[in-house]
Amino acid sequence: MNAAPSRTAEYMALFRALETSQPADLRLFTDPDAKRFLRPRLRAVANAAKLPVLRTWIVALIDRRWPGPRLSGVVRTRVIDDFVVSAVESGCTQLVLLGAGYDTRATRLSKVAGATVFEVDHPATQARKRAVLGASPQRIRYVPVDFERDTLPNALPDSGFKGEQRSCVLWEGVFSYLTPEAIDTTLTALVALCAAGSRILLTYVDQRALDAPDSYPQAWSTAVSDVGEPFQTGLHPSESHAFFARRKLTLRHDESTTEAALRLGIAGAHSIPGFYRIAILEPALAAQPPGSITPADQADYLKAVACMRSHGAPDFPDPSFENGGVTFNIRRPLDPSSPQYKSALARCQKLIPAGLPYSRSSGSASWRSALDVPYRPVFASGTSWSREAS
Ligand SMILES: C[S@@+](CC[C@H](N)C(=O)[O-])C[C@H]1O[C@@H](n2cnc3c(N)ncnc32)[C@H](O)[C@@H]1O
């Protein structure tokens, strides 16, 4: 990236401002500050979109010129909003926005109000954001970092980041603009910095869209290149698991924004070219301190399971405790997106001490991480998630 504020961040703000102009019952989120980041010409477009007939026309024009990114951008915004809220409810006390751009989650999501937010971004984009927003609450820390030159392990702790607290880390719409070296350095830093039980979400561009220009619309790739932010790095979805595992990160979920839109039942989902993908990761448990589940911990799990069953999730599975870990064997399908399941989870997950599944054992899944929304829409029967001590 050059020394000017990011133009792609401004495009994201435009897409969010247009979504905000939708009627309340149709929009996926509300981002009232988005249009403040727009240059006058784009702000005029966002203002014009308040008139429904003009909005329809503007959106159609953008989608014709750049098929995919607008709808992908708003879908991923909504998916990430849900992810952040779920992570904070599950005990993450720090939110790290890497390449924050004009993301306003720090103030727009009420559930995040108790978390410390670290806005990490290229100095040029960050300076513009701060100039637009003016004074910010003390719990929002600004950390200027160029991923191609600076190192997170120095910058984040200097601004008050606490390595022992669980974090929710977002790297939205940034991966593709960086060199493989900067990506490696940043992922390595995250694994070293983040406490066990932290959650990471990043978006990436499907490598096939970069390799096979004929199969995917190239207009967006040309547009970002024209504003000095060319796509540099993609990832093939079939290789993502191994890619992250080599960097000591466990891939929990990986879907295209098309799949996410279909899952959310969004009109026009089929028309989104699936080149943007959303990956949900956790620091691999092998990288975390070994330990084992104690009898007292087992009692906590059993209490939580009993609570789930009596508060709306009667089929919640039995845990079994072996080799110092816990396994849930799902025998009947569970729908964690159902209101009953969500309300049971909200009531019962506090019975599991924060951080327990991560800090005292290792394995591949946990009460919080595997059974929590929004990882999988429906848990098929016969699935087994295990967590075993190393
Ligand atoms: C497409 S925008 C995404 C912004 C924001 N995450 C969002 O989704 O709205 C790309 C962001 O990556 C940041 N970025 C690009 N290259 C960077 C670098 N070398 N170091 C730090 N940030 C960088 C830009 O400043 C910009 O904020």
The ligand as an ORCA input file, in Angstrom:
! r2SCAN-3c Opt
* xyz 0 1
  C     -10.311     -3.240      2.133
  S      -9.731     -2.294      3.461
  C     -10.500     -3.155      4.799
  C     -10.759     -2.275      5.937
  C     -11.623     -2.877      7.043
  N     -11.021     -4.031      7.616
  C     -12.988     -3.166      6.519
  O     -13.316     -4.336      6.293
  O     -13.735     -2.221      6.336
  C      -8.020     -2.725      3.595
  C      -7.358     -2.211      4.847
  O      -6.048     -2.799      4.912
  C      -5.144     -1.818      5.359
  N      -3.799     -2.165      4.859
  C      -3.428     -2.474      3.605
  N      -2.104     -2.680      3.544
  C      -1.642     -2.489      4.797
  C      -0.356     -2.557      5.396
  N       0.735     -2.851      4.678
  N      -0.230     -2.312      6.715
  C      -1.325     -1.995      7.459
  N      -2.572     -1.936      6.941
  C      -2.722     -2.172      5.634
  C      -5.652     -0.524      4.773
  O      -5.159      0.602      5.479
  C      -7.164     -0.728      4.920
  O      -7.611     -0.219      6.135
*
